[in-house]
Amino acid sequence: MRILYLFIFCSMFLACVPESKKILTEVDVRYDDPVFQKIAEHEYSKEVDSLYEYLSSPDPTYRYLAARSFASLHEPGALDSLYTMLDDTIVKVRAIAAHAIGQMRNPDSEEFLLRGFRQRDTMSVDNSANAEIIEAIGKISDLEMAKLLINAKGYRNNDTLLVEGRMKSLYAFTLRNINSPEITQFVVDAIRNPDYTDKARLYGAHYLARSSNLNIEKQKFQIAEAFAGEQNVFIKMALASALRHSNDPEIQTILLEQLNLDQDYRVKCNIIRSLKNYPYIKSIEKVLTELKSTNIHLARCACNYIKDAGIKEDAIVYRQYTRDPAVDSLVKPELFSAILDVLPYYYTKTNNATRWQIQQAFEKSSDPYIKREYLNAMGKDPESYSYLIEFAQEANDTILHTTAIEALTNILAHPEFNLTYKTYSRFHRKKILEFLLEAFVDADEGVAGAIALGIADENTGMAELIDSTQFLIEAKKRFNNPGQIETIHTIDKALGKLRGVNEPRLTKVEDASIPQWHSFEEQEIKAIIKTEKGIIEMNLLYNDAPGAVNNFITLVNDNYFDNMVFHRVVPNFVIQTGSPRGDNYGGKDYVIQSNVANAYYDDEGYVGMASAGLHTESTQWFITHSPTPHLNGRYTIFGKVTKGMRVVHNIQVGDKIQDIILTGTK
C-alpha cells in the first residue's frame, strides 16, 4: 500500500505546473471577529471538543482557525478530523490542515498526506497546500521518502511554492538526522541555482548548517565557492556554518580570507565558529586580533574559539589580552573563562595567577552583569569554590546569588574536579553539596532551579551523595504552578535522577491564562521600544498570535517592562528580556498558550516568546539577530521589527528598556 501511495505522490509531483494565477479564498482572519476570539479562548482553555465543532463549520475561516489551533495544541485526537480536511474545497484550509498534521509528527500520517497531495485546485492552480504537505512529510517520514522527494522531476524552477516546500522538507529531514550524499548534492545544486528564490536557497543553506552528522567531503569546494560568492548575507552566514563539516586546509584558507574582509559581523561570527574544526596554528593569530574588535559579538566569538580550540601552551598569550585596554570590559570575563577551559589542573602557577586576576576584577567591578560573567568564569575553576560559597552566603543581589549557585554546580561537574583534589575529592564535593542543600531550604525559584539542575546533571555527582528525595518533594509545594513551572520542572528532573528515571514525567502545566482582549484600530499595531541604545519599532502580529500580543499589551500598559534589562544576548542569535529578576528566571504567576502554527523564523528581527517548553510562556521575549529556522514551530512569533535592527545588534547584556509605547490602539 505504501508503495502505491509513493507512486501516486511521485506521479502527482511530476504533473504539477507553475501557479498560473492566484485564486481568491474565503478565509478572512480578523482579530476583531468575536468567533475568532471564541476559538482562541477554546484553544487557551484546551477545550478540544469545542474546537472539533469548528473543524466542520460551513465558514472556511473558522475551519482554518480551528485547524490552526490544533497545530499549536499538538492534540493527536484531532488527526482523523485533520485528515478529512486535506480534501477541503478551500486551498488555505487544506494547507493549514497539512501544517497541523506535520506538527503532530506522527509517522502514520504519511499515507493521508500523500493522498492529500493533488495536481490541481478545483478552481485553478495553487500549490500552497501541496507545499505544506511536502514540508509536513519532512517532519514524519523516512530516508526513502526524502530520496523520492529529490528525484521528482517535471516542474520548473519558478514553481516557487513547491520548490520552497521541498527545501523546507529536506531541512526538516536533516534536523532529524535523515540525510544522504545524494540529498546533500541536490541541496548544494539548489543553493547554487540562481533561478531559485532566496527563501528556498536559505533553507538549503540551513540544511547544510544545522545538520549534526553531515558528510560534505565531495561538496566542500562547491560550498566554499558558493559561500565566497554569495551576496545574500543570510545565506552566506549559513554557508559559513556549513563549512564546519570540513577540516580541509584549502577551505580554511578561504574562511580566513573572508574573515579579513570588511563584511557583516554575523558572517564573521560564523566563520570563527567553523574555524575551530581546522588546524589551530593557521587560525589563531587572526582570531586573536578579533578579541579587540569594537563589535562585542565578534570579540565574544573569538573568546569561544579559544575555549573550543585553544591550547594550554598559549595560555600566557591569552592572558596578555586580559590586560589590554582595547579589549572590552564585557569581553574580558568571557576570555578568562576560556583561559580556564584551556588550562589543565597541573598548571598550578598559571591557574593560581588567573584565579587571583578574576577575583580582583570581580571585586573592582560595579556592573552586576560584568560581575555575573566573572562568577561564571569562577565556575570553570574547582579551586574557586570556597570563594564562591563565601560570596553566596553574603550576596543580596538576586542575579549574583543565582549565578554563584550555578557556578558551584558547574564546579562539581568540572571534568578535572577529582584530579584537582585527588584523594580528598569526595570530601570537597560533599562540602559543596552540603552548602547547596542548606541553601535549597529557603531558596527562591532561581536558586532552587539552579540546584535542582545540578542534581539532575550526572556529571556533578550530587545524586550519589543524596539519600532522600523528601526535600525536593517538599520544595515543589513552595512554587506556583503555572507561574514558576520552569523551576518545578527542574525539580521533577532532579527527582527523576535520584529515582533512576531517565525521562521523568514533568508536572502538568495548569491551564493557560485567557487573554484580556484589547480593542484595536483598523491598522497595524506597533510597539516602539525605547532603549539606552536607541529605538526599536515592531509590528505586533495579533492575527497570528492573539494570546501573546494581548499579554504583551497588558504588560506594556502596566509599565511592566520599564527599566527592565536585556539579561541574555547570544551573538548572531538573540537578545532576550522580560525577566523581572534579571537572571533568566521569573515572570508573572500565569502562563499563556503557545501559538506556533505557521511560525517561520526565516528573517532577522522576529520577536518570539521565550519559554521552558510548549505552553509555558509568560513575560520573557526575544528578538532574533538573523534567520533561525530551527525555532520554527517551537516558539511563538508575535512581532516583527520594522525599524531599529541596528539597535538590536548593538544591545548587550545589562542594557535597559526605558519605555514601550503602543500605537494604533484605541
PyMOL commands that set and color helices and strands:
alter all, ss='L'
color gray80, all
select helices_A, chain A and resi 2-15+34-44+48-55+60-73+76-85+91-104+107-116+128-140+143-151+160-175+181-191+198-210+220-229+233-245+249-260+265-275+280-292+296-309+312-322+332-342+348-364+368-378+382-394+398-412+417-440+445-456+458-460+463-465+470-476+485-499+546-557+629-631+645-650
alter helices_A, ss='H'
color red, helices_A
select strands_A, chain A and resi 525-531+534-540+566-570+574-577+606-609+621-624+637-643+657-663
alter strands_A, ss='S'
color yellow, strands_A
deselect
rebuild
show_as cartoon
